[in-house]
């Protein structure tokens, strides 16, 4: 199994969370290869200065090429909240899972509709750098649930 976390974020700007991100990637290895793909370009930077809608369009364009076969899951605060067991079910029985974290302005409805699932980790606003860490922990938790590992208890 392979899991990709694809995020609108500047590469290498995560010194505060880098150790945690590497930790969760490493401890997930017995169950799945987990890769973090950070996407940010001049078009996104420019669009974010224009309007929320322009920013969303730029996110869709940049992330669209990562909508692979397999299971595509978008994190969207307006979508259904899931607990760890429900999240684990989304990972189960997939060869590849792509999880998308948007930028400051979220996603266009059209991008969300192209994904297999849209989930929310709650209604609180968190920085997407912190959401990346939370998502990686939940990926590991979900993998341990699906593999009857005691971590999740």
C-alpha positions in Angstrom: 0.0 0.0 0.0 1.1 3.5 -0.7 -0.3 6.7 0.9 0.5 10.2 -0.5 -0.3 13.3 1.5 -0.4 16.1 -1.1 -0.5 19.6 0.4 -0.4 23.2 -0.7 2.7 24.2 1.2 6.1 25.6 0.6 8.8 23.0 0.5 11.2 22.8 3.4 9.4 25.4 5.6 8.4 22.9 8.3 11.4 23.0 10.7 9.1 23.0 13.7 7.2 19.9 12.6 9.8 18.1 10.5 10.8 15.6 13.2 7.2 14.6 13.9 6.5 14.2 10.1 9.5 12.0 9.7 8.6 10.0 12.9 5.1 9.2 11.5 6.4 8.3 8.1 9.0 6.0 9.7 6.6 4.1 12.1 4.1 3.7 9.2 6.6 1.8 7.1 5.6 -1.7 8.3 2.1 -1.1 7.0 2.5 1.4 4.1 4.9 3.7 2.3 3.8 7.2 3.2 5.0 10.2 1.2 4.4 13.9 1.7 4.3 16.0 -1.5 4.4 19.7 -1.0 3.0 21.8 -3.9 3.5 25.5 -4.2 4.4 27.7 -7.2 4.4 31.3 -8.4 0.9 30.8 -9.8 -0.5 29.9 -6.4 1.4 32.7 -4.7 0.0 35.2 -7.2 -3.6 33.8 -7.1 -3.7 34.0 -3.3 -3.1 37.8 -3.6 -6.0 38.2 -6.1 -8.9 36.5 -4.4 -10.0 33.3 -2.6 -11.7 32.0 -5.8 -8.5 32.6 -7.8 -6.5 30.8 -5.0 -8.9 27.8 -5.1 -8.6 27.6 -8.9 -4.8 27.6 -8.6 -5.0 24.8 -6.0 -7.2 22.7 -8.2 -4.9 23.2 -11.2 -1.7 22.3 -9.1 -3.3 19.3 -7.4 -5.3 18.0 -10.3 -2.3 16.1 -11.7 -2.2 14.1 -8.4 -5.7 12.7 -8.7 -4.5 9.2 -9.5 -6.3 6.0 -9.7 -6.9 4.6 -6.3 -8.7 6.4 -3.5 -8.6 10.2 -3.5 -9.6 11.8 -0.2 -9.8 15.5 0.3 -9.7 17.2 3.8 -12.5 19.7 3.8 -13.8 21.4 7.0 -17.3 21.6 5.6 -17.5 17.8 4.9 -18.5 15.0 7.2 -16.5 14.7 10.4 -15.0 11.2 10.9 -13.5 9.5 13.9 -10.4 7.4 13.7 -12.2 4.1 13.0 -14.2 5.7 10.1 -11.0 7.2 8.8 -9.2 3.7 9.0 -12.0 2.2 6.8 -11.2 4.8 4.1 -7.6 3.5 4.0 -8.6 -0.2 4.0 -8.3 -2.3 0.9 -6.7 0.3 -1.2 -3.4 -0.1 -3.1 -2.9 3.7 -3.2 -4.5 6.5 -1.2 -4.0 10.2 -2.1 -5.0 12.6 0.7 -5.3 16.3 -0.2 -4.8 19.3 2.1 -5.6 22.6 0.5 -4.2 26.1 1.1 -5.6 28.9 3.1 -8.7 29.2 1.0 -9.7 25.6 0.8 -11.0 23.8 -2.3 -13.3 24.4 -5.1 -16.4 22.3 -5.0 -15.4 20.9 -8.4 -12.1 19.5 -7.0 -13.9 18.0 -4.0 -16.4 16.3 -6.3 -13.6 14.6 -8.2 -12.4 12.9 -5.1 -13.8 9.6 -3.7 -14.3 11.0 -0.3 -14.3 14.4 1.6 -13.7 14.3 5.3 -13.3 16.8 8.1 -11.2 16.5 11.3 -13.4 19.0 13.0 -14.7 22.5 12.8 -11.7 24.2 14.4 -9.3 26.1 12.1 -5.8 24.7 12.2 -2.8 25.7 10.1 -2.3 23.4 7.3 1.2 22.6 8.6 -0.4 21.4 11.8 -3.1 19.5 9.9 -0.3 17.7 8.1 1.0 16.4 11.4 -2.4 15.5 12.6 -3.2 13.7 9.3 0.1 11.7 9.5 -0.8 10.6 13.0 -4.3 9.6 11.9 -2.8 7.7 9.0 -0.6 5.7 11.4 -3.5 5.2 13.8 -5.7 4.0 10.9 -3.1 1.6 9.6 -2.7 0.2 13.2 -6.5 -0.2 13.5 -6.6 -2.0 10.1 -3.7 -4.3 11.1 -4.9 -5.0 14.7 -1.9 -3.3 16.2 -2.3 -2.1 19.8 -1.3 1.5 19.2 -4.9 2.7 18.6 -6.2 1.5 22.0 
